[in-house]
Amino acid sequence: MEKNCISCGLSFSFRKKFEKNWDEIKYCSKKCKKNKLEKSDKEIEAFILEFAKGLYPPKAIQARTISRTYFGVHWKKFHQRVLAAIRRLSHRNILMIHPYKKILKQDIFFEILKDEV
């Protein structure tokens, strides 16, 4: 049995310590529970969807392109937040991550699935 973390978007599996309240578990770790979703995380998700549906939408988008466009010069500090937003959107079946196009260790390619979002 697997679930997806609400905060970081990573999947986590059933553990013995979750036995009593597995249905209530939403976060993969204490860190994620502490760093709950903020308004800015929703804004990043909205920006990703907006960026992907621009005048000339690309077929596949690199996560670091989103980070550089949204955060500018200091994009590396916030790149993990963009990756988490992409994973959350992927779990909601709004976009698809291309695992075979993984270029760098901390980067992913993705494309939008739903046109009406």
N, C-alpha and C positions, 0 to 999 in steps of 0.2 A: 504494500500500500504506500502510495506516495501522495504528497501534497506540495503545493507551491507556496513559498513564503510571500506574504503580503508586502513586505518591505523591500526585499532585495530581488525577488522574483526567481530565486534558485529553488530547485525541488529538493525535498528532504523526505526521508523514508521513516517508517514506523520504528520506534525504539521501545524497549521494555519500559522505560520510565514514563512513556506517553500512554501506557496501557489503560489507565483509569479515565483519562479525559482526551482521547485522540480526536474526538469530534470538535473539541473546543480549541485545539492547538491551531494558531494562525502564523506563528513566527518560527523560523528555523533555529534561532539562537537568542540569547539574552541581549546581545548587541542590537539585533534587528527589532526586538521588542522595545528597547529603549529609543531607537531611532525610527520612530513611526513615520508614516508618510506625511509630508508637509504639503502646503499649498504649492510650493515651488516644484515639487516632484510631479504634481498634476500639470503644472505649466510646461515642464519639460516634455511630458507625454503629448500635450497639445501641440507643442512646437515641432516635435518629430512628425506628427501627422500632417501638420501644415506644410512643413518642408518637403515631405514626400509627395504632396499634391500641388506643388507649385505650377508655374506656367509650363515648364518642360520637366515633368516628373521623371526621375531616373528609374531604370528597371530595378537596380539593386543599389542600396546606399550603405556606405561604410559608417560605422558608429563614430569613429573619430572625426568624420566630416561634420556630423551633428554637433559634437562637442566643441570643435573649433568655431563653428558658426554661432553657436549659442553663447559660449563662454569667452570666446576671443583668445587673447594671449595666454591666459591662465587655465586653458582647457584641461591640462593634465591633472590638476587638482580635483576636478569635478567629473572626470571621465567615468568613474565607477557609478555615479548617479545616473548618467546617460545609459550605461549598460544595463543597470537595474530597470530603468524605465522601458527599455527595449524588451527585456525579458518579461516584464509585467504585461506589456501589450501583446507579446507572443502568446502568453498563457491565456489571454482573452480572445485569441484567434483573430486579432486585428492585423498582425503582421507575421511574416515567416522568417525565421533566422536560417541562413544558409550555412550549415556547418562545414560543408566542403570548400567554402571560399574563405576560410579562416586564414588570414595573412599573417597577422601578428598575434602574439600571445594574448594581448589585451584588446583585441579588436574583432568585430564581427560584421558580416554583411547581412542585410535584411531587405525585405520588400513588403509593401502593403498588400494585404489580401482583400479587404473590404473597401469598396468604392463609396459606399454611402455613409461612412463614419464622419 
